[in-house]
Amino acid sequence: MIQEPRLPTDRLEAIRAVFRETGATWVQPPVLQPLSLVLELAGEALRSRLYVLQAAGGEEVCLRPDFTAPVARLHLASGAASGDYAYEGLVFRASEEEAGEVLQIGIERFAPGGDRVESDADLVDLLWRAALAGGRCDLSLRLGDAGLFPVFVESLGLNGALAARLTRMAARPSRLAAELDRAGGPESDDPSEGVIARRLGALPPEEAAALLEEIWMLSGITPVGGRSAAEIAARLVRRSEAARAPSLSPDQADAIRAFLAVRAAPRAALEQLGRLAPKAADLEARLADWARRLDRIEAATAGSAVAIFDAAPRGDFAYYDGLVVEVLSTALGPDRPLAAGGRYDGLQARLSGGVGGGAALGGMVRPGRAIAETGR
């Protein structure tokens, strides 16, 4: 495993100081996290980059790949209505090019109300100042909004099931691209495709799970990954339904491609997005919020940053549902942000089965990338 280089103490302290100024409570969530939860939030694509372990009770766990969900779970367990939590510690992801365990310093904020535009702008400025504290002089901002894509899709007047499927694919670029490529094509005519899935779909959930377990037993298959038979059966049914569902028209696919291709200076990008769906009231409202957000960002330290707005959803984790922000370095390139974060208002409800909720956002800095002396 590649080891992260030793980091200069003074630069580390400068990054920490930005988060200390917030007055947040410092926490240290467990290193071991439930594998099933991580896969639910990130999808199977991240599995190959996780360090998976077998817990004593039989449940599969993994070394934490990020801090957001673990800190959110701590907040839910506390029963507090709101809270700001800072952290510093290692996260673990397998990589052939970079260290497998890397230091992150960050903050997660949970509050039931407040001005989301203002708190978004504050987070952007906080991450920008923390990244600058690392000493690099080649930084820029990449902004986005994971909530814009579902609103744009809704403006196309699609079938409800198709619109929901596209929204789920938003954080899975390869699956979304495949859906766009099959636009206007025929439904699957392979009679063998999804036979088991269609059989499962015809049964009540309890019977579908029991049938799948029986198939495993007869085939000598031992499932791995932490998912229950019910969860796997439901996923198979959804995939089968998606393969047989109506596809986008070529014009609808072109409209979505045009949306995903928007990448420009923030205010120019907002104008382009507005022209793509000029009569969509919900989209207009979100773009108006972005104009206010940019006003606040430009009035703060981050206003000095070179910035672009990228309409294509990004990130390994699919829990972002609003602002997405990354701080980039010219030397490191667009795929190695040294700071990242965003808004995830829906995550607490997902973690608590619908019990928790409220506004939430956060972000982190990777000192190993941010500190100029490391050259990484």
N, C-alpha and C positions, 0 to 999 in steps of 0.2 A: 504494500500500500504506500502511495506517495504521501510524504509527511509535509504538512504546512510549515513554512519556514518560521523561525523565531521572529516575533514582531517587536519593534521598538517600543519600549515602555511609555515614552513620552507621547507618541502618537496614539497609542491605545488609550491613554488617559485623556487625551483631547477628545477622542470619540465618545468615551464614557461620559465626559462632562456634559455633552449636549443632551444626553438622556437624563442625567441627574438633575439638570435644570428644570425638567418637567415636574419634579416632585412625585413621580410614580413610585409605587411600592415594588421593590426588587424581589423577584421570585425565581425559583429553580425547579421547574416541573420534572417529573421522572424521565430518565433516559429511555426506558422501555415503554413502548406504546403498542396498543392492540393493532395487529396487522390488518384485521378486517376493517377497522375504522380508517386507517391510512389509505387502503385501497378504495374504500368507498369515496373518500374525498379526492383522491388523485387519479384513480383508475388503474387498470392493469399495466398501463404503459410504464409506470414507475417501478413496478415490481423488480425488474432486473437491476435496479439501482439501490435497492433496499438491503440492509443487513438483517436477515431474518433469524430468529431464535425460537426454540421450543420451550415455553414456560413449564414450570414444574407441574401445573395442573393440566397440561395438555394444550392450552391455548397458544396459538402462534403469536409471537410478538416481534417487533422490529425496533432497532435503534432509531430514535426520533429523527426524521428527515427534515423537520422544521419545528418552530416553536408555536405557531399560531394556534393550532388545534389543542395542543397540551395546555397552553395558558388559558384558552377559552374554557377548557374543562375545569381548571382550577377555579376560575371565576364562577362558573356555574355551581361548583361544590360549595363555594363560600356563602351562597345565598344572597350576596350583596346585589343591590339594584344597579350599581355602577362601580367602576373602578379603572384605574390606570396601572398597568403592570410593566415594569422594565425587566430585562433579563440579559444575562451574558452566559454563554456556554457553547458546547460543541453540538453540531448536527452531523449526521452521518449519511452519506450517499456514495455508492460505489462509482468510481470514475477512473478511466485510463489516462486522463490528461491532467487531473488536478487531485489535490489531497482528498482522501476519503472521509476524513473527519476535519471539519473546519469550524472556526470560531465565528459566532454571530453575536451581535449586540443589537437589541431592539426594544420595541414597545408595542403593547396591545392595549387598546382603549375601548371600554364598554360603558355605554350610557344609554338610558331609555329614551332620551330626547335630544334637543339642541339643534343648532343650525348645521346641517350636514355639509353645506357648501363651505362654511367657515372652518369646520373641523377637518375637512379634506385638504383645504389650502394650508392649514397649520401642519398637517402631516407631511405634505410635500416639502414645505420649508424646513421642517425638522430633519427629514432624511437628507435634504440637500446640504444643510449645515453640518450634519454628522459626516457625510461623505467628504466634504471639503476639509474637515479636520484631519483626514488621512494624508493630506499634502499633495494630492495630484492637481495638476493645472489644466487637464484636458477633458473636463467633465461636461456632460450635457444631460438634459431631462428627456425621458420618453414617457408621455402621458397617454392614458386610454381610459375607457369606461366599459366594463363588462356588461353593464345594464343597457347599453345602447343597441346591441345586436338583437336581443329579444324584442325590443320595441320596434326596430326596423322590420324584422320578420313579420311582426303583427300587422304592420302597415301594408304588407303585400296581399292581405286577405286570403291567406292560405287555409287549407283544411286544418282543423285544430290539432289533430294527431301529428300531421306533418310539421306544423309550426313547433310543436313541443319537441319533436325529435331533433329538429335543426337547432333549437336552443340548447338541448342537452349536448349536442356535438360541438358547441361553440369553442370549448376548451380542448377539443381533440381535432387539431387541424387536418390530420390525414383522413379521419372519418368524414369530416365535413367536405373535404375536397372530393372524396369518393361519391358522396351524395350529390354534389354539384355536377360531377362528370356523368352521372346516370340520368341527368335531366332529360325528359322527353322520351326516355327509353321504355321498353315494355316491362311489365312485371315478370318476375322469375317464372319460367315455365318448366323448371326441373322438378318432376314429381317427387324426387328423393330429397329435395332440399328442405331441411327443417322438419322431417317426419316426426322425430321425437319431440321437438319443440311444439309442433301443432297438437300432438297427442296430449302434452302437458297442459297446453292452453285450453283444452276442452274440459279440463277437470277443475274442481275447486282447489284452492291453494294447498290445503292440507293433503288432499289425495295426490296432487302433483308432486309434492315433496316426498311423500311415501313411495311413489312410483320411481322417482329418481334414485332414492336410496336402494330400492330393490334392484334396479339396473346396475348400480355400483356393486352391490353384493354379488350378483350373478356373474359380473364381469371381473370380479376380483380387484376392483378399483378402490384405492384409498384416496379420498379427496384431500387436497392441501390448500392453504391460503386463508383459512379462517372463516370462509363463507359457509352458511348453512345450506342445506338442501333446498329450502324454500327460496332463499336468495338466488341460488344458481338457477333454479327452475324459472323464477320470474325473469331473470336476465335472458335465458334462452328463448322464452316466449316473446319478449320484447324484440330480440334480434330477428326472430322469424317473422313477426308482424311487420318489422321495418323493411325486410327484404321483399315482402309481398305488398307493401303499401304503395299508393300512388306516388309518383315522383314529381319533382318540380317541372314546370314548363321551361323551355330554353330561355324565355324572357325573364322568368323569375330567377333562374340561376344566374343570368347575366347581371341582374340587379344586385344580387347578393355578392357576386364577385366585385362589382363596382364599389359596394360598401366596404368590403374587406381590403380593397386596394387603396383606400384613402390613407395617406401618410404624408403629412405636410406640417408647416408651422401651425400651431394650435388654432389661431383664429381663421386662417385659410381653410384648415381642415373642417372646422365647424360649418363654414359656408358651403363647402362641398357636400357635406352630409345633409344639410338642409335642402339643397337642390335635388338630392336623390329621392326625397319623400316630402315635397313641399306642403302637402295637406294633412300630414300626420301630426295631430295636436300633441300627443304624448311625446313624440320625438322633438317637436318644437320646444316644449317645456324643458326637456332635459338639456337641449342645446342652450337655452336661455340660462339655465343653472350653470352651464359650463362657462358662459361669458362672465358671469359673476365670479366664478371660481378663479378664472384667469386674472380678473381684476385684483383679487386678493393675493394670488401668487406673485403677480408682477409688482405689487406694493411691498413685498417682503424680500428677504435675502435672495430667495430663489428666483426673483424677477430678473436677476443678472444672468441667468442661465440661458444658453442656447437650448431650445426646446422643440420637439416635434410631437404631434398627436397621431397615434397609430390606432386605426379603428379595429384592426384584427385582434381578437382576444388573445392573451398570452398567459404563460405560467403553467407550472406543473400541477397546481392545485386548482380545482374547479369551484372553490367556494367564493371567489370574488364575485360580487354582484353590483359593483359600482366603480368608483375611482380605481385605476391601476396606475402605479408610478414606478419607474425605474430610473436610477442614476447610472449613466453609462460613461465609460472611459474610451477615448479614441484608441489608446494603446491596447486595451483589452478586447475591443470589438463589441458588436451589438448583442452577442449571445452570452456575454459574461458580465451581467450587471453587478455593480459593487454595492448597490443598495436597492431595495425593492419593497413594495407593500401595496396596500389598497384597502378598500371597504368591503366588508363581508357581513352585512346586516343579517343574512339568513343563516349563518353558521350555527349560532347558539340554538336555534330551533331544531336544526338537523341533529345536533349533538344530544339534545334533551328530549327528542321525540315530540317536539312541538310545544314543550312547556316553557322553555326560555325564549328570549328574543330581545329585540331592541337594537339600536345603532351600535355598530362595532367596526373598528378599523385599526390598522397597525402596520408596522414595517420594521425592517432590519437593515443593518449594515454588515458587510463581510470585511472585517479589517484586513484580512489577508489579501484582498483585492484593492481595498481603499488606500492602504498605506503605500506611498510611492516608493519607499526604500526597498520594498520586497521585489519590485519589478514584476509582480504577478497581477 
